[in-house]
Amino acid sequence: MHPNPAFRSEPLFLHLNLLRWRGFGVLIVPVEDDLPMVSHIPFILNDAGTEAELHLVRSNPMFRAVDRPLRAMLVVNGPDGYVSPDWYEDPSNSQVPTWNYVAIHAKGVLERATETALRDHLDRLSASFEDRLAPKKPWLAKKMPPQKLESMMRAIDVFRFRIEDIDGTWKLNQNKSEAQRETAAAHMKHGPVGHETDALAQMMRGLGPTVTEP
């Protein structure tokens, strides 16, 4: 997380909104005397924001390592983009290049969710994304041939990530003047260096799907 408190003062509900909006992150499990295990996973966040539900494929080494509850971290990235000093239109030319970004770190415990039905998990997970594709009719698992679905389900199982702490960085030029932030956002909207720069520009202006209080 960025050390500047100007980029770390956003309320918890913004962190949770971003986690729900993304629904995809990097799951990290430490391994003694070795590099940590890393998996890129979709997930469902519960209403309270205290638990993420996910699944792992059985051939994943992380699946085999989590034979008991283990400390873990879930990293979720929002939009990011390069900021040119020229974008501030500062006549003093005292600005420097930087990178704006949003990132959430959730710390907690990863464990097998033995009481959660796999099919129910998969249905809810796919629905959480399919519902965003309206007016397209949502895809449903029942469209698959039953034997094919059962075969694929045998390759995975459900896990629970119990969240104990959430920290976030929202580096959106809060340390600049309102005018500088606005001009930088106007350039960022069409910025070619970064990821989802249009969404990042909206966040720099205090707009977008992750900045609305529930």
C-alpha positions in Angstrom: 0.0 0.0 0.0 1.2 3.5 -0.8 2.6 5.3 2.3 1.0 8.7 1.5 -2.2 9.0 3.7 -3.8 11.2 1.0 -4.2 8.0 -1.1 -5.4 5.8 1.8 -8.2 7.8 3.3 -11.1 6.3 1.3 -13.9 4.6 3.5 -14.3 0.8 3.7 -17.4 0.7 1.6 -15.4 1.9 -1.4 -12.9 -1.0 -0.9 -15.9 -3.4 -0.8 -17.6 -1.9 -3.8 -14.4 -2.4 -5.8 -14.0 -6.0 -4.7 -17.6 -6.7 -5.8 -17.2 -4.7 -9.1 -14.1 -6.6 -10.0 -14.9 -10.1 -8.7 -11.5 -11.2 -9.8 -8.1 -11.1 -8.0 -4.8 -12.6 -7.1 -4.9 -15.1 -4.2 -1.6 -15.4 -2.4 -0.7 -18.2 0.1 2.7 -18.1 1.8 4.8 -21.3 1.7 7.5 -21.9 4.3 11.0 -21.7 2.9 9.7 -21.1 -0.6 8.1 -18.5 -2.9 4.4 -17.9 -2.1 1.8 -19.7 -4.1 -0.3 -17.4 -6.4 -3.6 -18.1 -8.1 -5.7 -15.8 -10.3 -9.3 -16.4 -9.3 -12.9 -15.1 -9.7 -14.8 -14.8 -6.4 -18.1 -13.8 -4.8 -18.1 -11.4 -1.9 -20.8 -11.9 0.7 -23.1 -9.0 1.7 -21.2 -8.2 4.8 -17.9 -8.0 3.1 -16.4 -10.5 5.5 -16.0 -13.5 3.2 -15.1 -14.3 -0.4 -16.2 -17.6 -1.9 -14.1 -19.1 -4.7 -13.0 -22.4 -6.3 -9.7 -24.0 -7.2 -8.9 -26.7 -9.7 -7.6 -29.9 -8.0 -4.4 -29.9 -10.1 -3.4 -26.5 -8.7 -0.6 -26.9 -6.1 -2.5 -24.4 -3.9 -5.5 -26.8 -3.8 -3.3 -29.5 -2.2 -1.5 -27.0 0.1 -4.7 -25.8 1.7 -5.3 -29.0 3.7 -6.1 -26.9 6.7 -6.9 -23.2 7.3 -4.0 -21.0 6.1 -3.2 -17.3 6.2 -3.7 -15.7 2.8 -4.0 -12.4 1.0 -6.4 -11.5 -1.9 -5.1 -8.6 -4.1 -7.6 -6.9 -6.4 -6.5 -4.3 -8.8 -8.7 -1.5 -10.2 -7.9 0.8 -13.2 -4.4 2.2 -13.6 -2.6 4.6 -15.9 0.5 6.6 -16.5 0.3 10.4 -15.8 2.5 12.7 -17.8 3.7 15.9 -16.0 2.4 17.9 -19.1 -1.1 16.9 -18.3 -1.2 19.2 -15.2 -0.6 22.2 -17.4 1.6 23.6 -14.7 3.5 26.7 -15.9 6.3 26.1 -13.3 7.1 22.7 -14.9 7.7 21.4 -11.4 5.7 18.2 -11.8 7.1 14.7 -12.3 5.8 11.5 -14.0 3.7 9.2 -11.9 1.2 6.3 -12.1 -2.3 6.5 -10.8 -4.0 3.3 -9.7 -6.4 1.6 -7.4 -5.6 -1.5 -5.4 -7.1 -3.4 -2.5 -5.4 -5.9 -0.2 -7.6 -8.2 1.8 -5.9 -10.3 4.5 -7.5 -13.4 6.1 -7.7 -17.1 6.3 -8.3 -19.5 3.3 -10.0 -22.9 3.9 -12.0 -25.6 2.3 -15.8 -24.8 2.2 -16.9 -28.4 2.8 -20.5 -27.4 3.6 -21.0 -25.4 0.4 -22.5 -27.2 -2.6 -20.3 -26.9 -5.6 -23.1 -26.5 -8.1 -24.8 -23.8 -6.0 -21.4 -22.0 -5.9 -20.9 -22.2 -9.6 -24.4 -21.0 -10.3 -24.1 -18.0 -8.1 -20.6 -17.1 -9.4 -21.7 -17.2 -13.0 -24.9 -15.3 -12.3 -22.8 -12.5 -10.6 -21.2 -11.8 -14.0 -23.9 -12.9 -16.4 -26.4 -10.4 -14.8 -24.1 -7.6 -15.9 -24.5 -8.6 -19.6 -28.2 -7.6 -19.8 -30.1 -7.5 -22.0 -28.5 -10.8 -23.0 -30.3 -13.7 -21.5 -28.0 -15.2 -18.7 -26.0 -18.3 -19.4 -27.0 -21.2 -17.1 -25.1 -24.3 -16.3 -28.1 -26.4 -17.1 -27.5 -25.6 -20.8 -24.5 -28.0 -20.7 -24.7 -31.7 -21.3 -25.1 -33.2 -17.7 -22.1 -35.6 -18.2 -19.9 -32.8 -19.4 -20.9 -30.6 -16.4 -20.3 -33.4 -13.9 -16.9 -34.2 -15.4 -15.8 -30.5 -15.1 -17.1 -30.2 -11.6 -15.1 -33.2 -10.5 -11.9 -31.2 -11.3 -12.6 -28.3 -8.8 -13.9 -27.6 -5.3 -15.1 -24.7 -3.2 -12.9 -22.6 -0.8 -13.7 -19.8 1.6 -11.5 -16.8 2.2 -12.5 -15.3 5.6 -11.5 -11.6 5.5 -10.0 -10.2 8.7 -8.5 -6.9 7.3 -8.9 -4.7 4.2 -6.5 -2.0 3.1 -6.7 0.1 -0.1 -4.8 2.6 -2.1 -6.7 5.1 -4.3 -3.9 7.1 -6.0 -6.0 9.6 -8.0 -4.0 12.9 -7.8 -5.6 13.9 -4.5 -2.3 15.7 -3.7 -2.9 18.1 -6.7 -5.1 21.1 -7.0 -8.6 20.6 -8.3 -7.7 22.2 -11.6 -4.7 20.0 -12.1 -6.6 16.9 -11.2 -9.3 17.8 -13.7 -7.0 18.4 -16.6 -5.0 15.2 -15.8 -8.3 13.3 -15.8 -9.3 14.8 -19.2 -6.1 13.4 -20.7 -6.3 10.1 -18.8 -9.7 9.4 -20.3 -8.0 8.7 -23.6 -4.6 7.7 -22.2 -2.9 4.9 -24.2 -0.7 3.7 -21.3 -2.5 1.8 -18.6 -5.6 -0.3 -18.0 -9.2 1.0 -18.2 -8.0 4.6 -18.3 -11.5 5.8 -19.0 -12.7 4.3 -15.7 -9.6 5.7 -14.0 -10.4 9.2 -15.3 -13.9 8.9 -13.8 -12.5 7.9 -10.4 -10.1 10.9 -10.6 -13.2 13.1 -10.9 -14.9 11.3 -8.0 -17.3 9.4 -10.3 -17.8 5.8 -11.4 -19.3 2.6 -10.2 -17.0 2.2 -7.2 -17.5 5.6 -5.6 -21.2 5.5 -4.7 -22.1 4.9 -1.1 -24.6 2.0 -0.6 
